[in-house]
Amino acid sequence: MDKIKILVAEDEKLIREGIIKSINWDSLGAEIIGQAKNGAQALKQLKEKMPDILISDIKMGGGNGLDLIREAKSINAELRVIIISGYN
């Protein structure tokens, strides 16, 4: 069975790395295929790597997470999205 491919988009390095390192992705049948510090980087990787799941912050540089999600869904309508935010 193929692993679930996950892309993490979060502008704060500590949070991004925490998401990646704090979960045993392999035990869930998943793998992190990329990480992005802004929406522009995430969109580029979405097109190149075609992840199954996007974990995205709402507010980040290079385009906000909601715009990123809209664009990502236009590229892959089956993409699953997990939204994270510390923004009010």
VMD Tcl script that builds the backbone (N, CA, C; Angstrom):
set m [mol new atoms 264]
animate dup $m
set s [atomselect $m all]
$s set {name element resname resid chain x y z} {
  {N N MET 1 A 0.844 -1.192 0.000}
  {CA C MET 1 A 0.000 0.000 0.000}
  {C C MET 1 A 0.880 1.244 0.000}
  {N N ASP 2 A 0.519 2.200 -0.817}
  {CA C ASP 2 A 1.266 3.451 -0.869}
  {C C ASP 2 A 1.020 4.274 0.385}
  {N N LYS 3 A 2.048 5.002 0.783}
  {CA C LYS 3 A 1.918 5.883 1.947}
  {C C LYS 3 A 1.144 7.134 1.564}
  {N N ILE 4 A 0.456 7.689 2.532}
  {CA C ILE 4 A -0.239 8.963 2.361}
  {C C ILE 4 A 0.821 10.054 2.332}
  {N N LYS 5 A 0.773 10.902 1.308}
  {CA C LYS 5 A 1.771 11.958 1.135}
  {C C LYS 5 A 1.248 13.265 1.737}
  {N N ILE 6 A 2.077 13.869 2.605}
  {CA C ILE 6 A 1.669 15.065 3.331}
  {C C ILE 6 A 2.639 16.212 3.061}
  {N N LEU 7 A 2.067 17.401 2.832}
  {CA C LEU 7 A 2.835 18.635 2.693}
  {C C LEU 7 A 2.458 19.551 3.857}
  {N N VAL 8 A 3.460 20.120 4.520}
  {CA C VAL 8 A 3.230 21.021 5.653}
  {C C VAL 8 A 3.598 22.441 5.232}
  {N N ALA 9 A 2.651 23.374 5.355}
  {CA C ALA 9 A 2.882 24.781 5.031}
  {C C ALA 9 A 2.658 25.611 6.291}
  {N N GLU 10 A 3.737 26.143 6.826}
  {CA C GLU 10 A 3.698 26.917 8.078}
  {C C GLU 10 A 4.893 27.861 8.067}
  {N N ASP 11 A 4.649 29.148 8.308}
  {CA C ASP 11 A 5.738 30.117 8.226}
  {C C ASP 11 A 6.667 30.107 9.440}
  {N N GLU 12 A 6.187 29.656 10.576}
  {CA C GLU 12 A 7.037 29.620 11.770}
  {C C GLU 12 A 7.791 28.291 11.816}
  {N N LYS 13 A 9.102 28.396 11.707}
  {CA C LYS 13 A 9.959 27.217 11.614}
  {C C LYS 13 A 9.770 26.254 12.787}
  {N N LEU 14 A 9.692 26.787 13.996}
  {CA C LEU 14 A 9.553 25.939 15.185}
  {C C LEU 14 A 8.266 25.107 15.123}
  {N N ILE 15 A 7.182 25.731 14.707}
  {CA C ILE 15 A 5.902 25.018 14.607}
  {C C ILE 15 A 5.946 24.006 13.463}
  {N N ARG 16 A 6.471 24.430 12.319}
  {CA C ARG 16 A 6.575 23.530 11.154}
  {C C ARG 16 A 7.381 22.285 11.510}
  {N N GLU 17 A 8.545 22.485 12.121}
  {CA C GLU 17 A 9.386 21.350 12.493}
  {C C GLU 17 A 8.740 20.512 13.588}
  {N N GLY 18 A 8.008 21.167 14.494}
  {CA C GLY 18 A 7.306 20.436 15.548}
  {C C GLY 18 A 6.257 19.493 14.984}
  {N N ILE 19 A 5.512 19.956 14.003}
  {CA C ILE 19 A 4.500 19.117 13.349}
  {C C ILE 19 A 5.173 17.913 12.692}
  {N N ILE 20 A 6.260 18.181 12.020}
  {CA C ILE 20 A 6.952 17.123 11.275}
  {C C ILE 20 A 7.597 16.108 12.207}
  {N N LYS 21 A 8.226 16.579 13.274}
  {CA C LYS 21 A 9.012 15.689 14.136}
  {C C LYS 21 A 8.227 15.060 15.289}
  {N N SER 22 A 7.098 15.628 15.675}
  {CA C SER 22 A 6.406 15.142 16.875}
  {C C SER 22 A 5.451 13.980 16.610}
  {N N ILE 23 A 5.225 13.680 15.355}
  {CA C ILE 23 A 4.298 12.599 15.015}
  {C C ILE 23 A 5.057 11.496 14.288}
  {N N ASN 24 A 4.774 10.252 14.665}
  {CA C ASN 24 A 5.372 9.113 13.973}
  {C C ASN 24 A 4.532 8.857 12.721}
  {N N TRP 25 A 4.859 9.566 11.660}
  {CA C TRP 25 A 4.082 9.501 10.425}
  {C C TRP 25 A 4.093 8.097 9.828}
  {N N ASP 26 A 5.226 7.421 9.925}
  {CA C ASP 26 A 5.350 6.084 9.367}
  {C C ASP 26 A 4.336 5.128 9.993}
  {N N SER 27 A 4.120 5.252 11.300}
  {CA C SER 27 A 3.165 4.372 11.979}
  {C C SER 27 A 1.729 4.617 11.514}
  {N N LEU 28 A 1.488 5.772 10.908}
  {CA C LEU 28 A 0.163 6.115 10.392}
  {C C LEU 28 A 0.034 5.801 8.898}
  {N N GLY 29 A 1.110 5.243 8.330}
  {CA C GLY 29 A 1.095 4.962 6.901}
  {C C GLY 29 A 1.239 6.221 6.067}
  {N N ALA 30 A 1.934 7.212 6.631}
  {CA C ALA 30 A 2.081 8.499 5.961}
  {C C ALA 30 A 3.542 8.925 5.930}
  {N N GLU 31 A 3.825 9.882 5.049}
  {CA C GLU 31 A 5.165 10.448 4.990}
  {C C GLU 31 A 5.071 11.927 4.625}
  {N N ILE 32 A 5.968 12.711 5.183}
  {CA C ILE 32 A 6.073 14.126 4.841}
  {C C ILE 32 A 6.883 14.214 3.552}
  {N N ILE 33 A 6.259 14.716 2.508}
  {CA C ILE 33 A 6.963 14.803 1.219}
  {C C ILE 33 A 7.495 16.206 0.946}
  {N N GLY 34 A 7.113 17.154 1.806}
  {CA C GLY 34 A 7.599 18.508 1.609}
  {C C GLY 34 A 7.158 19.415 2.731}
  {N N GLN 35 A 7.861 20.540 2.803}
  {CA C GLN 35 A 7.492 21.566 3.767}
  {C C GLN 35 A 7.728 22.917 3.119}
  {N N ALA 36 A 6.895 23.876 3.486}
  {CA C ALA 36 A 6.978 25.204 2.887}
  {C C ALA 36 A 6.820 26.257 3.970}
  {N N LYS 37 A 7.559 27.364 3.820}
  {CA C LYS 37 A 7.465 28.441 4.806}
  {C C LYS 37 A 6.531 29.556 4.360}
  {N N ASN 38 A 5.952 29.411 3.166}
  {CA C ASN 38 A 4.967 30.401 2.724}
  {C C ASN 38 A 4.060 29.783 1.662}
  {N N GLY 39 A 3.020 30.510 1.316}
  {CA C GLY 39 A 2.043 30.006 0.367}
  {C C GLY 39 A 2.612 29.764 -1.019}
  {N N ALA 40 A 3.511 30.645 -1.464}
  {CA C ALA 40 A 4.104 30.486 -2.799}
  {C C ALA 40 A 4.917 29.194 -2.891}
  {N N GLN 41 A 5.716 28.928 -1.874}
  {CA C GLN 41 A 6.493 27.678 -1.851}
  {C C GLN 41 A 5.570 26.468 -1.815}
  {N N ALA 42 A 4.537 26.565 -1.001}
  {CA C ALA 42 A 3.594 25.445 -0.866}
  {C C ALA 42 A 2.901 25.158 -2.188}
  {N N LEU 43 A 2.475 26.199 -2.892}
  {CA C LEU 43 A 1.786 26.013 -4.163}
  {C C LEU 43 A 2.707 25.337 -5.184}
  {N N LYS 44 A 3.956 25.754 -5.226}
  {CA C LYS 44 A 4.925 25.146 -6.138}
  {C C LYS 44 A 5.068 23.649 -5.835}
  {N N GLN 45 A 5.202 23.316 -4.539}
  {CA C GLN 45 A 5.364 21.912 -4.153}
  {C C GLN 45 A 4.085 21.105 -4.395}
  {N N LEU 46 A 2.936 21.740 -4.194}
  {CA C LEU 46 A 1.667 21.055 -4.475}
  {C C LEU 46 A 1.604 20.600 -5.926}
  {N N LYS 47 A 2.020 21.476 -6.826}
  {CA C LYS 47 A 1.986 21.151 -8.253}
  {C C LYS 47 A 2.994 20.060 -8.600}
  {N N GLU 48 A 4.167 20.099 -7.970}
  {CA C GLU 48 A 5.231 19.149 -8.289}
  {C C GLU 48 A 5.036 17.785 -7.633}
  {N N LYS 49 A 4.600 17.782 -6.377}
  {CA C LYS 49 A 4.597 16.543 -5.589}
  {C C LYS 49 A 3.234 15.898 -5.403}
  {N N MET 50 A 2.173 16.635 -5.681}
  {CA C MET 50 A 0.801 16.137 -5.579}
  {C C MET 50 A 0.534 15.362 -4.279}
  {N N PRO 51 A 0.585 16.054 -3.133}
  {CA C PRO 51 A 0.309 15.380 -1.864}
  {C C PRO 51 A -1.165 14.979 -1.742}
  {N N ASP 52 A -1.426 14.075 -0.810}
  {CA C ASP 52 A -2.792 13.668 -0.503}
  {C C ASP 52 A -3.413 14.586 0.545}
  {N N ILE 53 A -2.543 15.105 1.430}
  {CA C ILE 53 A -2.996 15.969 2.526}
  {C C ILE 53 A -2.107 17.200 2.592}
  {N N LEU 54 A -2.740 18.354 2.794}
  {CA C LEU 54 A -2.039 19.608 3.043}
  {C C LEU 54 A -2.349 20.035 4.473}
  {N N ILE 55 A -1.304 20.254 5.260}
  {CA C ILE 55 A -1.468 20.843 6.588}
  {C C ILE 55 A -0.999 22.282 6.440}
  {N N SER 56 A -1.902 23.238 6.646}
  {CA C SER 56 A -1.576 24.632 6.356}
  {C C SER 56 A -2.002 25.583 7.466}
  {N N ASP 57 A -1.127 26.541 7.710}
  {CA C ASP 57 A -1.452 27.668 8.574}
  {C C ASP 57 A -2.407 28.580 7.800}
  {N N ILE 58 A -3.203 29.369 8.519}
  {CA C ILE 58 A -4.109 30.317 7.873}
  {C C ILE 58 A -3.365 31.585 7.467}
  {N N LYS 59 A -2.559 32.110 8.374}
  {CA C LYS 59 A -1.897 33.391 8.124}
  {C C LYS 59 A -0.389 33.168 8.024}
  {N N MET 60 A 0.130 33.404 6.824}
  {CA C MET 60 A 1.572 33.285 6.607}
  {C C MET 60 A 1.972 34.169 5.438}
  {N N GLY 61 A 3.247 34.435 5.326}
  {CA C GLY 61 A 3.738 35.254 4.227}
  {C C GLY 61 A 3.617 34.517 2.905}
  {N N GLY 62 A 3.690 35.265 1.817}
  {CA C GLY 62 A 3.638 34.654 0.491}
  {C C GLY 62 A 2.262 34.146 0.119}
  {N N GLY 63 A 1.226 34.755 0.665}
  {CA C GLY 63 A -0.151 34.341 0.393}
  {C C GLY 63 A -0.739 33.644 1.603}
  {N N ASN 64 A -1.969 33.978 1.956}
  {CA C ASN 64 A -2.542 33.362 3.153}
  {C C ASN 64 A -3.015 31.937 2.872}
  {N N GLY 65 A -3.225 31.204 3.945}
  {CA C GLY 65 A -3.571 29.800 3.844}
  {C C GLY 65 A -4.889 29.535 3.141}
  {N N LEU 66 A -5.856 30.426 3.311}
  {CA C LEU 66 A -7.151 30.220 2.657}
  {C C LEU 66 A -7.025 30.351 1.139}
  {N N ASP 67 A -6.234 31.329 0.686}
  {CA C ASP 67 A -5.978 31.455 -0.756}
  {C C ASP 67 A -5.237 30.220 -1.272}
  {N N LEU 68 A -4.264 29.767 -0.494}
  {CA C LEU 68 A -3.510 28.574 -0.860}
  {C C LEU 68 A -4.445 27.371 -1.005}
  {N N ILE 69 A -5.350 27.207 -0.072}
  {CA C ILE 69 A -6.277 26.072 -0.099}
  {C C ILE 69 A -7.171 26.141 -1.333}
  {N N ARG 70 A -7.677 27.334 -1.654}
  {CA C ARG 70 A -8.505 27.484 -2.855}
  {C C ARG 70 A -7.727 27.065 -4.109}
  {N N GLU 71 A -6.510 27.569 -4.215}
  {CA C GLU 71 A -5.659 27.224 -5.371}
  {C C GLU 71 A -5.374 25.723 -5.397}
  {N N ALA 72 A -5.039 25.181 -4.237}
  {CA C ALA 72 A -4.686 23.759 -4.150}
  {C C ALA 72 A -5.864 22.884 -4.569}
  {N N LYS 73 A -7.058 23.238 -4.138}
  {CA C LYS 73 A -8.246 22.450 -4.488}
  {C C LYS 73 A -8.558 22.551 -5.981}
  {N N SER 74 A -8.164 23.665 -6.618}
  {CA C SER 74 A -8.372 23.775 -8.066}
  {C C SER 74 A -7.387 22.872 -8.821}
  {N N ILE 75 A -6.249 22.595 -8.203}
  {CA C ILE 75 A -5.257 21.700 -8.790}
  {C C ILE 75 A -5.635 20.243 -8.538}
  {N N ASN 76 A -6.097 19.965 -7.315}
  {CA C ASN 76 A -6.447 18.602 -6.920}
  {C C ASN 76 A -7.694 18.654 -6.037}
  {N N ALA 77 A -8.827 18.417 -6.628}
  {CA C ALA 77 A -10.099 18.498 -5.895}
  {C C ALA 77 A -10.204 17.459 -4.776}
  {N N GLU 78 A -9.420 16.380 -4.871}
  {CA C GLU 78 A -9.457 15.316 -3.865}
  {C C GLU 78 A -8.539 15.593 -2.672}
  {N N LEU 79 A -7.764 16.668 -2.731}
  {CA C LEU 79 A -6.829 17.003 -1.662}
  {C C LEU 79 A -7.570 17.199 -0.340}
  {N N ARG 80 A -7.059 16.582 0.709}
  {CA C ARG 80 A -7.588 16.778 2.057}
  {C C ARG 80 A -6.751 17.866 2.715}
  {N N VAL 81 A -7.402 18.719 3.519}
  {CA C VAL 81 A -6.707 19.857 4.130}
  {C C VAL 81 A -6.946 19.869 5.629}
  {N N ILE 82 A -5.858 20.077 6.365}
  {CA C ILE 82 A -5.925 20.288 7.809}
  {C C ILE 82 A -5.447 21.719 8.039}
  {N N ILE 83 A -6.295 22.533 8.640}
  {CA C ILE 83 A -5.952 23.929 8.894}
  {C C ILE 83 A -5.484 24.079 10.336}
  {N N ILE 84 A -4.362 24.758 10.489}
  {CA C ILE 84 A -3.853 25.074 11.823}
  {C C ILE 84 A -3.707 26.585 11.923}
  {N N SER 85 A -3.871 27.121 13.126}
  {CA C SER 85 A -3.688 28.563 13.268}
  {C C SER 85 A -3.607 28.958 14.730}
  {N N GLY 86 A -2.758 29.925 14.980}
  {CA C GLY 86 A -2.713 30.569 16.284}
  {C C GLY 86 A -3.238 31.981 16.157}
  {N N TYR 87 A -3.837 32.288 15.003}
  {CA C TYR 87 A -4.332 33.621 14.677}
  {C C TYR 87 A -5.752 33.789 15.192}
  {N N ASN 88 A -6.034 34.933 15.779}
  {CA C ASN 88 A -7.401 35.204 16.254}
  {C C ASN 88 A -8.303 35.386 15.067}
}
mol reanalyze $m
mol bondsrecalc $m
mol representation Tube
mol addrep $m
